[in-house]
Amino acid sequence: MIRFLKELYLTWFTVGFRFRSGRGWGPIMDAGKGVFFVAILMFLILAGIEWRIEIFVGKKLLFDSGRWVFIAVGLAVYYVNYYVLITRGHGIRFEREFDNLKKSRKVLLQVSCAVLLLAIITFFSCSVSAYHRFFHVIPKN
């Protein structure tokens, strides 16, 4: 199970790495796109978890203090993933080996990425909705 989750993480990097709009942007930008795909997904998950914790606790936490915290957390998530995927080379290595995987394994990973994307978007949307209902309810007099 851990191996599958690791491969799913690396597959998201590969999807971002290979995502092209028109011509390729070069290997450095492609690697950055791969890290960006992974970082966006992780950021959405972390934001949803934070909002669920705030609802559970019943008050807003320190993390909801403005755009600078938002930017700092976003950059931290990006650079942690950059270190793991690019600097340590795990993402680049997996991207090169991805074409050599069995076709059934590649299809399983790609379908799992699509399902995971839908699950993350659903979780994030439900968290946003619940957060706004909990903290922005107009009291009845």
DSSP file (Angstrom, degrees, kcal/mol; ACC not computed):
  #  RESIDUE AA STRUCTURE BP1 BP2  ACC     N-H-->O    O-->H-N    N-H-->O    O-->H-N    TCO  KAPPA ALPHA  PHI   PSI    X-CA   Y-CA   Z-CA
    1    1 A M     >        0   0    0      0, 0.0     4,-2.3     0, 0.0     5,-0.2   0.000 360.0 360.0 360.0 -42.5    0.0    0.0    0.0
    2    2 A I  H  >  +     0   0    0      1,-0.2     4,-2.4     2,-0.2     5,-0.2   0.906 360.0  52.0 -62.9 -40.8    2.8    2.4    0.9
    3    3 A R  H  > S+     0   0    0      1,-0.2     4,-2.6     2,-0.2    -1,-0.2   0.907 109.1  50.1 -62.1 -41.7    4.5    1.6   -2.5
    4    4 A F  H  > S+     0   0    0      2,-0.2     4,-2.4     1,-0.2    -2,-0.2   0.920 110.8  48.5 -64.0 -43.5    1.3    2.4   -4.3
    5    5 A L  H  X S+     0   0    0     -4,-2.3     4,-2.3     2,-0.2    -2,-0.2   0.893 111.6  50.3 -63.8 -39.1    0.9    5.7   -2.5
    6    6 A K  H  X S+     0   0    0     -4,-2.4     4,-2.4     2,-0.2    -2,-0.2   0.926 112.0  47.2 -63.5 -44.2    4.5    6.6   -3.3
    7    7 A E  H  X S+     0   0    0     -4,-2.6     4,-2.3     2,-0.2    -2,-0.2   0.855 110.1  53.4 -66.1 -34.1    4.0    5.7   -7.0
    8    8 A L  H  X S+     0   0    0     -4,-2.4     4,-1.8     2,-0.2    -1,-0.2   0.921 109.3  48.6 -65.1 -43.5    0.8    7.7   -7.0
    9    9 A Y  H  X S+     0   0    0     -4,-2.3     4,-1.5     1,-0.2    -2,-0.2   0.925 114.5  45.3 -59.0 -47.1    2.6   10.8   -5.7
   10   10 A L  H  X S+     0   0    0     -4,-2.4     4,-2.2     1,-0.2    -2,-0.2   0.816 107.9  57.9 -70.2 -30.3    5.4   10.3   -8.3
   11   11 A T  H  X S+     0   0    0     -4,-2.3     4,-2.8     2,-0.2    -1,-0.2   0.875 102.5  54.4 -66.5 -36.7    2.8    9.8  -11.0
   12   12 A W  H  X S+     0   0    0     -4,-1.8     4,-2.3     2,-0.2    -1,-0.2   0.909 108.4  49.2 -62.8 -39.7    1.3   13.2  -10.2
   13   13 A F  H  X S+     0   0    0     -4,-1.5     4,-2.9     2,-0.2    -2,-0.2   0.933 111.4  49.6 -61.1 -44.4    4.7   14.7  -10.7
   14   14 A T  H  X S+     0   0    0     -4,-2.2     4,-2.4     2,-0.2    -2,-0.2   0.896 108.8  51.9 -63.2 -41.6    5.0   12.8  -14.0
   15   15 A V  H  X S+     0   0    0     -4,-2.8     4,-0.9     1,-0.2    -1,-0.2   0.937 114.4  43.1 -59.8 -47.1    1.6   14.1  -15.2
   16   16 A G  H  < S+     0   0    0     -4,-2.3     3,-0.4    18,-0.2    18,-0.2   0.893 112.5  53.4 -65.3 -39.6    2.6   17.6  -14.4
   17   17 A F  H  < S+     0   0    0     -4,-2.9    -2,-0.2     1,-0.2    -1,-0.2   0.893 115.6  39.4 -61.3 -41.3    6.1   17.1  -15.9
   18   18 A R  H  < S+     0   0    0     -4,-2.4     2,-0.4    -5,-0.2    -1,-0.2   0.516  85.5 114.8 -91.1  -5.5    4.6   15.9  -19.2
   19   19 A F     <  -     0   0    0     -4,-0.9     2,-0.4    -3,-0.4    14,-0.1  -0.519  46.4-179.1 -68.1 122.4    1.7   18.3  -19.4
   20   20 A R        -     0   0    0     -2,-0.4     2,-0.6     4,-0.1     4,-0.1  -0.979  28.8-163.5-130.0 136.8    2.3   20.5  -22.4
   21   21 A S  S    S-     0   0    0     -2,-0.4     2,-0.5     2,-0.4    -2,-0.0  -0.891  79.2 -41.2-113.3  97.8    0.4   23.3  -23.9
   22   22 A G  S    S+     0   0    0     -2,-0.6     2,-0.1     0, 0.0    -2,-0.0  -0.742 124.6  10.2  84.6-129.3    1.9   23.6  -27.3
   23   23 A R  S    S-     0   0    0     -2,-0.5    -2,-0.4     1,-0.1     2,-0.0  -0.417  90.9 -92.7 -82.0 160.0    5.6   23.2  -27.4
   24   24 A G        -     0   0    0     -4,-0.1    -1,-0.1     1,-0.1    -4,-0.1  -0.321  23.1-141.7 -68.8 155.9    7.6   22.0  -24.4
   25   25 A W        -     0   0    0      1,-0.3     4,-0.3     2,-0.0     3,-0.1   0.446  52.9 -92.0 -99.0  -1.9    9.1   24.6  -22.1
   26   26 A G     >  -     0   0    0      1,-0.1     4,-2.5     2,-0.1    -1,-0.3  -0.189  44.3 -75.0 103.9 158.9   12.4   22.8  -21.4
   27   27 A P  H  > S+     0   0    0      0, 0.0     4,-2.1     0, 0.0     5,-0.2   0.820 126.4  51.8 -64.5 -33.0   13.4   20.4  -18.7
   28   28 A I  H  > S+     0   0    0      2,-0.2     4,-2.0     1,-0.2    -2,-0.1   0.941 114.6  41.6 -70.1 -45.8   13.7   22.9  -15.9
   29   29 A M  H  > S+     0   0    0     -4,-0.3     4,-2.4     2,-0.2    -1,-0.2   0.876 113.0  54.8 -67.9 -36.9   10.3   24.4  -16.4
   30   30 A D  H  X S+     0   0    0     -4,-2.5     4,-2.1     2,-0.2    -2,-0.2   0.910 108.8  48.1 -62.8 -41.5    8.8   20.9  -17.0
   31   31 A A  H  X S+     0   0    0     -4,-2.1     4,-2.2     1,-0.2    -1,-0.2   0.903 110.7  51.6 -64.6 -40.7   10.2   19.8  -13.6
   32   32 A G  H  X S+     0   0    0     -4,-2.0     4,-2.3     1,-0.2    -2,-0.2   0.882 108.1  51.9 -62.9 -38.5    8.8   22.9  -12.0
   33   33 A K  H  X S+     0   0    0     -4,-2.4     4,-2.4     2,-0.2    -1,-0.2   0.903 108.3  51.6 -64.1 -40.7    5.4   22.2  -13.5
   34   34 A G  H  X S+     0   0    0     -4,-2.1     4,-1.8   -18,-0.2   -18,-0.2   0.923 111.8  45.5 -61.8 -44.4    5.5   18.7  -12.1
   35   35 A V  H  X S+     0   0    0     -4,-2.2     4,-2.9     1,-0.2    -1,-0.2   0.891 110.7  54.8 -65.0 -39.2    6.3   20.0   -8.6
   36   36 A F  H  X S+     0   0    0     -4,-2.3     4,-2.6     2,-0.2    -2,-0.2   0.902 105.5  52.3 -62.1 -42.4    3.6   22.7   -9.0
   37   37 A F  H  X S+     0   0    0     -4,-2.4     4,-1.8     1,-0.2    -1,-0.2   0.942 114.0  43.0 -57.9 -48.6    0.9   20.0   -9.8
   38   38 A V  H  X S+     0   0    0     -4,-1.8     4,-2.4     1,-0.2    -2,-0.2   0.913 113.7  51.3 -65.0 -43.2    1.9   18.0   -6.6
   39   39 A A  H  X S+     0   0    0     -4,-2.9     4,-2.7     1,-0.2    -1,-0.2   0.886 107.5  52.6 -64.6 -39.5    2.1   21.2   -4.5
   40   40 A I  H  X S+     0   0    0     -4,-2.6     4,-2.4     2,-0.2    -1,-0.2   0.932 110.4  48.1 -62.0 -45.1   -1.3   22.4   -5.5
   41   41 A L  H  X S+     0   0    0     -4,-1.8     4,-2.0    -5,-0.2    -2,-0.2   0.927 113.9  46.3 -61.6 -44.7   -2.9   19.1   -4.6
   42   42 A M  H  X S+     0   0    0     -4,-2.4     4,-2.8     1,-0.2    -1,-0.2   0.891 111.0  52.7 -65.6 -38.4   -1.2   19.0   -1.2
   43   43 A F  H  X S+     0   0    0     -4,-2.7     4,-2.6     2,-0.2    -1,-0.2   0.907 108.6  50.0 -64.6 -41.1   -2.1   22.7   -0.6
   44   44 A L  H  X S+     0   0    0     -4,-2.4     4,-2.2     2,-0.2    -1,-0.2   0.903 112.0  48.1 -62.9 -41.1   -5.8   21.9   -1.3
   45   45 A I  H  X S+     0   0    0     -4,-2.0     4,-2.4     2,-0.2    -2,-0.2   0.941 113.0  47.5 -64.3 -47.1   -5.7   19.0    1.1
   46   46 A L  H  X S+     0   0    0     -4,-2.8     4,-2.5     1,-0.2    -2,-0.2   0.888 111.6  50.4 -63.1 -39.4   -4.0   21.0    3.8
   47   47 A A  H  X S+     0   0    0     -4,-2.6     4,-2.4     2,-0.2    -1,-0.2   0.924 111.4  48.6 -64.7 -43.5   -6.4   23.9    3.4
   48   48 A G  H  X S+     0   0    0     -4,-2.2     4,-2.1     1,-0.2    -2,-0.2   0.905 112.3  48.3 -62.3 -41.8   -9.4   21.5    3.7
   49   49 A I  H  X S+     0   0    0     -4,-2.4     4,-2.4     2,-0.2    -2,-0.2   0.914 110.3  52.0 -64.7 -42.8   -7.9   19.8    6.8
   50   50 A E  H  X S+     0   0    0     -4,-2.5     4,-2.4     1,-0.2    -2,-0.2   0.929 110.5  47.7 -59.9 -45.1   -7.3   23.2    8.4
   51   51 A W  H  X S+     0   0    0     -4,-2.4     4,-2.1     1,-0.2    -1,-0.2   0.886 110.8  51.4 -65.8 -37.4  -10.9   24.3    7.8
   52   52 A R  H  X S+     0   0    0     -4,-2.1     4,-2.3     2,-0.2    -1,-0.2   0.892 110.4  49.4 -65.3 -38.6  -12.2   21.0    9.2
   53   53 A I  H  X S+     0   0    0     -4,-2.4     4,-2.9     2,-0.2     5,-0.3   0.916 109.4  51.8 -65.4 -42.7  -10.1   21.5   12.3
   54   54 A E  H  X>S+     0   0    0     -4,-2.4     4,-2.5     1,-0.2     5,-0.8   0.889 110.5  48.3 -61.4 -39.4  -11.3   25.0   12.8
   55   55 A I  H  <5S+     0   0    0     -4,-2.1    -1,-0.2     2,-0.2    -2,-0.2   0.926 112.8  48.5 -64.9 -44.0  -14.9   23.8   12.5
   56   56 A F  H  <5S+     0   0    0     -4,-2.3    -2,-0.2     1,-0.2    -1,-0.2   0.907 116.7  41.7 -62.7 -43.2  -14.2   21.1   15.0
   57   57 A V  H  <5S-     0   0    0     -4,-2.9    -1,-0.2     2,-0.2    -2,-0.2   0.839 106.0-130.9 -74.4 -33.9  -12.5   23.5   17.5
   58   58 A G  T  <5S+     0   0    0     -4,-2.5     2,-0.3    -5,-0.3    -3,-0.2   0.546  73.2  71.1  95.3   8.2  -15.1   26.1   16.9
   59   59 A K  S   <S-     0   0    0     -5,-0.8    -1,-0.3     0, 0.0     2,-0.2  -0.985  86.0 -93.5-150.4 160.8  -12.8   29.1   16.3
   60   60 A K        -     0   0    0     -2,-0.3     2,-0.1    -3,-0.1    -9,-0.0  -0.519  42.4-141.0 -76.2 141.6  -10.5   30.4   13.6
   61   61 A L    >   -     0   0    0     -2,-0.2     3,-1.4   -11,-0.1    -1,-0.1  -0.322  29.4 -92.7 -95.2 179.4   -6.9   29.4   14.1
   62   62 A L  G >  S+     0   0    0      1,-0.3     3,-0.6    -2,-0.1    -1,-0.1   0.795 115.8  71.5 -61.3 -30.8   -3.6   31.3   13.6
   63   63 A F  G 3  S+     0   0    0      1,-0.3     3,-0.3     2,-0.1     2,-0.3   0.674  85.9  67.6 -65.1 -16.0   -3.3   30.0   10.0
   64   64 A D  G <   +     0   0    0     -3,-1.4    -1,-0.3     1,-0.2    -2,-0.1  -0.203  67.3 113.8 -96.6  43.3   -6.2   32.2    8.9
   65   65 A S  S <  S-     0   0    0     -3,-0.6     2,-0.2    -2,-0.3    -1,-0.2   0.328  78.4 -72.5-103.4   8.9   -4.3   35.4    9.4
   66   66 A G     >  -     0   0    0     -3,-0.3     4,-1.6     1,-0.1     3,-0.3  -0.761  60.4 -50.8 135.7-177.1   -3.9   36.7    5.8
   67   67 A R  H  > S+     0   0    0     -2,-0.2     4,-2.6     1,-0.2     5,-0.2   0.770 119.8  61.8 -70.5 -26.0   -2.3   36.4    2.5
   68   68 A W  H  > S+     0   0    0      2,-0.2     4,-2.5     1,-0.2    -1,-0.2   0.889 106.3  45.9 -69.7 -36.9    1.3   36.3    3.8
   69   69 A V  H  > S+     0   0    0     -3,-0.3     4,-2.8     2,-0.2     5,-0.3   0.906 112.2  52.6 -67.1 -40.9    0.6   33.1    5.7
   70   70 A F  H  X S+     0   0    0     -4,-1.6     4,-2.2     1,-0.2    -2,-0.2   0.923 112.9  43.7 -57.7 -47.2   -1.1   31.8    2.6
   71   71 A I  H  X S+     0   0    0     -4,-2.6     4,-2.6     2,-0.2     5,-0.2   0.907 113.7  50.8 -66.6 -42.9    1.9   32.6    0.4
   72   72 A A  H  X S+     0   0    0     -4,-2.5     4,-2.4     2,-0.2    -2,-0.2   0.915 112.5  45.4 -63.7 -43.6    4.4   31.3    3.0
   73   73 A V  H  X S+     0   0    0     -4,-2.8     4,-2.6     2,-0.2     5,-0.2   0.916 112.7  51.9 -66.0 -42.1    2.6   28.0    3.4
   74   74 A G  H  X S+     0   0    0     -4,-2.2     4,-2.3    -5,-0.3    -2,-0.2   0.919 112.3  44.9 -59.6 -44.9    2.3   27.7   -0.4
   75   75 A L  H  X S+     0   0    0     -4,-2.6     4,-2.9     2,-0.2     5,-0.2   0.888 111.8  52.7 -67.1 -38.7    6.0   28.3   -0.9
   76   76 A A  H  X S+     0   0    0     -4,-2.4     4,-2.1    -5,-0.2     5,-0.2   0.930 111.1  46.5 -62.1 -44.9    6.9   25.9    1.9
   77   77 A V  H  X S+     0   0    0     -4,-2.6     4,-2.0     1,-0.2    -2,-0.2   0.921 114.0  49.4 -62.6 -43.3    4.8   23.1    0.3
   78   78 A Y  H  X S+     0   0    0     -4,-2.3     4,-2.4    -5,-0.2    -2,-0.2   0.942 113.5  44.1 -61.5 -48.7    6.3   23.8   -3.1
   79   79 A Y  H  X S+     0   0    0     -4,-2.9     4,-2.2     2,-0.2    -1,-0.2   0.799 110.0  54.6 -74.7 -27.3    9.9   23.8   -1.9
   80   80 A V  H  X S+     0   0    0     -4,-2.1     4,-2.0    -5,-0.2    -1,-0.2   0.937 113.7  43.1 -64.9 -45.5    9.5   20.7    0.3
   81   81 A N  H  X S+     0   0    0     -4,-2.0     4,-3.0    -5,-0.2     5,-0.4   0.873 111.4  55.3 -66.5 -36.9    8.2   18.9   -2.8
   82   82 A Y  H  X>S+     0   0    0     -4,-2.4     4,-2.5     1,-0.2     5,-1.8   0.913 107.8  49.5 -60.4 -42.8   10.9   20.4   -5.0
   83   83 A Y  I  <>S+     0   0    0     -4,-2.2     5,-2.7     3,-0.2     6,-0.3   0.938 116.4  40.9 -62.1 -46.9   13.5   19.0   -2.6
   84   84 A V  I  <5S+     0   0    0     -4,-2.0     6,-1.2     3,-0.2     7,-0.3   0.926 125.0  34.2 -68.2 -45.2   12.1   15.5   -2.7
   85   85 A L  I  <5S+     0   0    0     -4,-3.0     7,-1.3     5,-0.2     6,-0.9   0.853 134.0  16.7 -85.0 -36.2   11.2   15.3   -6.4
   86   86 A I  I  <5S+     0   0    0     -4,-2.5    -3,-0.2    -5,-0.4    -2,-0.1   0.875 126.5  42.2-103.9 -57.3   14.0   17.4   -8.0
   87   87 A T  I   <S+     0   0    0     -5,-1.8    -3,-0.2     1,-0.2    -4,-0.2   0.936 124.6  37.3 -62.6 -48.0   16.9   17.8   -5.7
   88   88 A R  S   <S-     0   0    0     -5,-2.7    -1,-0.2    -6,-0.3    -4,-0.1   0.696 107.3-132.3 -77.1 -18.0   16.9   14.3   -4.4
   89   89 A G     >  +     0   0    0     -6,-0.3     4,-2.3     4,-0.0     5,-0.2   0.491  67.6 125.2  87.2   4.5   15.9   13.0   -7.9
   90   90 A H  H  > S+     0   0    0     -6,-1.2     4,-2.1     1,-0.2    -5,-0.2   0.916  77.3  44.1 -64.9 -42.0   13.0   10.8   -7.0
   91   91 A G  H  > S+     0   0    0     -6,-0.9     4,-2.4    -7,-0.3    -1,-0.2   0.916 114.4  47.9 -68.9 -44.0   10.6   12.4   -9.3
   92   92 A I  H  > S+     0   0    0     -7,-1.3     4,-1.9     2,-0.2    -2,-0.2   0.918 112.5  49.9 -63.2 -43.6   13.0   12.7  -12.3
   93   93 A R  H  X S+     0   0    0     -4,-2.3     4,-1.6    -8,-0.2    -1,-0.2   0.920 112.8  46.1 -61.3 -45.3   14.0    9.1  -11.9
   94   94 A F  H  X S+     0   0    0     -4,-2.1     4,-1.2    -5,-0.2    -1,-0.2   0.887 108.9  55.8 -67.3 -37.8   10.4    7.9  -11.8
   95   95 A E  H  < S+     0   0    0     -4,-2.4     4,-0.5     1,-0.2     3,-0.3   0.891 109.0  47.3 -61.7 -39.0    9.4   10.0  -14.8
   96   96 A R  H  < S+     0   0    0     -4,-1.9     3,-0.3     1,-0.2    -1,-0.2   0.845 116.6  43.4 -69.9 -33.4   12.2    8.4  -16.8
   97   97 A E  H >< S+     0   0    0     -4,-1.6     3,-1.1     1,-0.2     4,-0.4   0.555  89.9  89.8 -87.4  -9.0   11.1    4.9  -15.7
   98   98 A F  G >< S+     0   0    0     -4,-1.2     3,-1.3     1,-0.3    -1,-0.2   0.874  83.9  53.3 -59.9 -40.4    7.3    5.6  -16.1
   99   99 A D  G 3  S+     0   0    0     -4,-0.5    -1,-0.3    -3,-0.3    -2,-0.1   0.732 104.1  58.2 -67.3 -21.2    7.3    4.4  -19.8
  100  100 A N  G <  S+     0   0    0     -3,-1.1    -1,-0.3    -4,-0.2    -2,-0.2   0.510  83.6 104.8 -87.6  -4.6    8.9    1.1  -18.8
  101  101 A L  S <  S-     0   0    0     -3,-1.3    -3,-0.0    -4,-0.4     5,-0.0  -0.348  88.0 -87.7 -69.8 156.8    6.1    0.2  -16.3
  102  102 A K     >  -     0   0    0      1,-0.1     4,-2.4     4,-0.0     5,-0.2  -0.332  36.5-119.3 -60.8 148.5    3.6   -2.5  -17.4
  103  103 A K  H  > S+     0   0    0      1,-0.2     4,-2.5     2,-0.2     5,-0.2   0.891 114.2  52.9 -60.5 -39.4    0.7   -1.0  -19.3
  104  104 A S  H  > S+     0   0    0      1,-0.2     4,-2.3     2,-0.2    -1,-0.2   0.882 109.6  48.9 -63.9 -37.3   -1.8   -2.2  -16.6
  105  105 A R  H  > S+     0   0    0      2,-0.2     4,-2.5     1,-0.2    -2,-0.2   0.907 111.4  49.3 -68.2 -41.9    0.3   -0.5  -13.9
  106  106 A K  H  X S+     0   0    0     -4,-2.4     4,-2.6     2,-0.2    -2,-0.2   0.924 112.7  47.1 -62.4 -44.3    0.4    2.8  -15.8
  107  107 A V  H  X S+     0   0    0     -4,-2.5     4,-2.8     2,-0.2     5,-0.3   0.917 111.6  51.3 -64.5 -42.5   -3.3    2.7  -16.5
  108  108 A L  H  X S+     0   0    0     -4,-2.3     4,-2.3    -5,-0.2    -2,-0.2   0.925 112.5  46.0 -59.6 -45.2   -4.0    1.9  -12.8
  109  109 A L  H  X S+     0   0    0     -4,-2.5     4,-2.0     2,-0.2    -2,-0.2   0.903 114.0  47.7 -65.8 -41.6   -1.8    4.8  -11.7
  110  110 A Q  H  X S+     0   0    0     -4,-2.6     4,-1.9     2,-0.2    -2,-0.2   0.906 114.1  46.0 -68.6 -40.9   -3.3    7.3  -14.2
  111  111 A V  H  X S+     0   0    0     -4,-2.8     4,-2.5     2,-0.2     5,-0.2   0.897 111.8  52.6 -66.8 -39.3   -6.9    6.3  -13.3
  112  112 A S  H  X S+     0   0    0     -4,-2.3     4,-2.7    -5,-0.3    -2,-0.2   0.875 107.2  52.7 -63.4 -36.9   -6.0    6.5   -9.6
  113  113 A C  H  X S+     0   0    0     -4,-2.0     4,-2.4     2,-0.2    -1,-0.2   0.910 109.7  48.4 -63.9 -42.0   -4.7   10.0  -10.2
  114  114 A A  H  X S+     0   0    0     -4,-1.9     4,-2.1     2,-0.2    -2,-0.2   0.919 113.7  46.1 -64.8 -43.3   -7.9   11.1  -11.8
  115  115 A V  H  X S+     0   0    0     -4,-2.5     4,-2.5     2,-0.2    -2,-0.2   0.913 112.7  50.8 -65.0 -42.2  -10.0    9.6   -9.0
  116  116 A L  H  X S+     0   0    0     -4,-2.7     4,-2.7     2,-0.2    -2,-0.2   0.897 108.2  52.7 -62.1 -40.6   -7.7   11.2   -6.4
  117  117 A L  H  X S+     0   0    0     -4,-2.4     4,-2.5     1,-0.2    -1,-0.2   0.932 110.7  46.7 -60.8 -45.9   -8.1   14.6   -8.2
  118  118 A L  H  X S+     0   0    0     -4,-2.1     4,-2.3     1,-0.2    -2,-0.2   0.897 112.7  50.2 -63.1 -39.9  -11.9   14.3   -8.1
  119  119 A A  H  X S+     0   0    0     -4,-2.5     4,-2.8     2,-0.2    -2,-0.2   0.907 111.5  48.0 -64.9 -42.1  -11.7   13.3   -4.4
  120  120 A I  H  X S+     0   0    0     -4,-2.7     4,-2.8     2,-0.2     5,-0.2   0.919 112.5  48.1 -65.6 -43.6   -9.5   16.2   -3.5
  121  121 A I  H  X S+     0   0    0     -4,-2.5     4,-2.5    -5,-0.2    -2,-0.2   0.906 113.9  47.5 -64.0 -41.0  -11.7   18.7   -5.3
  122  122 A T  H  X S+     0   0    0     -4,-2.3     4,-2.7    -5,-0.2     5,-0.2   0.932 113.3  47.8 -64.8 -45.9  -14.8   17.3   -3.7
  123  123 A F  H  X S+     0   0    0     -4,-2.8     4,-2.3     1,-0.2    -2,-0.2   0.922 114.0  47.0 -60.5 -45.2  -13.1   17.3   -0.2
  124  124 A F  H  X S+     0   0    0     -4,-2.8     4,-2.5     2,-0.2    -2,-0.2   0.924 113.1  48.5 -63.8 -45.4  -11.9   20.9   -0.7
  125  125 A S  H  X S+     0   0    0     -4,-2.5     4,-2.4     1,-0.2    -2,-0.2   0.914 113.1  47.1 -62.6 -43.7  -15.3   22.1   -2.0
  126  126 A C  H  X S+     0   0    0     -4,-2.7     4,-2.7     2,-0.2    -1,-0.2   0.881 112.1  51.2 -65.9 -37.3  -17.2   20.5    0.9
  127  127 A S  H  X S+     0   0    0     -4,-2.3     4,-2.5    -5,-0.2    -2,-0.2   0.912 110.6  47.9 -65.7 -42.3  -14.7   21.9    3.4
  128  128 A V  H  X S+     0   0    0     -4,-2.5     4,-2.5     2,-0.2     5,-0.2   0.932 113.7  47.7 -62.7 -45.8  -15.1   25.4    1.9
  129  129 A S  H  X S+     0   0    0     -4,-2.4     4,-2.3     1,-0.2    -2,-0.2   0.936 114.3  45.3 -61.9 -47.6  -18.9   25.1    2.0
  130  130 A A  H  X S+     0   0    0     -4,-2.7     4,-2.4     2,-0.2    -1,-0.2   0.891 112.1  53.2 -63.6 -39.8  -18.9   23.8    5.6
  131  131 A Y  H  X S+     0   0    0     -4,-2.5     4,-2.6    -5,-0.2     5,-0.3   0.933 111.2  44.9 -60.9 -47.7  -16.4   26.5    6.7
  132  132 A H  H  X S+     0   0    0     -4,-2.5     4,-1.8     1,-0.2    -1,-0.2   0.886 113.3  50.3 -67.8 -37.8  -18.6   29.3    5.3
  133  133 A R  H  < S+     0   0    0     -4,-2.3    -1,-0.2    -5,-0.2    -2,-0.2   0.893 115.3  44.1 -64.4 -38.4  -21.8   27.8    6.8
  134  134 A F  H  < S+     0   0    0     -4,-2.4     3,-0.4    -5,-0.2    -2,-0.2   0.922 124.7  29.3 -74.5 -44.6  -20.1   27.5   10.2
  135  135 A F  H  < S+     0   0    0     -4,-2.6    -3,-0.2    -5,-0.2    -2,-0.2   0.614 122.6  45.9 -95.1 -13.6  -18.4   30.8   10.4
  136  136 A H  S  < S+     0   0    0     -4,-1.8     2,-0.4    -5,-0.3    -1,-0.2   0.031  72.8 134.9-121.1  28.2  -20.6   33.1    8.3
  137  137 A V        -     0   0    0     -3,-0.4    -4,-0.1    -4,-0.2    -3,-0.0  -0.621  55.0-129.5 -77.4 132.6  -24.1   32.1    9.6
  138  138 A I        -     0   0    0     -2,-0.4    -2,-0.1     1,-0.0    -1,-0.1  -0.737  26.8-123.6 -83.4 120.3  -26.2   35.2   10.2
  139  139 A P        -     0   0    0      0, 0.0     2,-0.4     0, 0.0    -1,-0.0  -0.354  19.6-125.3 -67.4 143.8  -27.7   34.9   13.7
  140  140 A K              0   0    0      1,-0.1     0, 0.0    -2,-0.0     0, 0.0  -0.744 360.0 360.0 -90.3 134.1  -31.5   35.1   13.9
  141  141 A N              0   0    0     -2,-0.4    -1,-0.1     0, 0.0     0, 0.0   0.378 360.0 360.0-108.6 360.0  -33.0   37.7   16.3
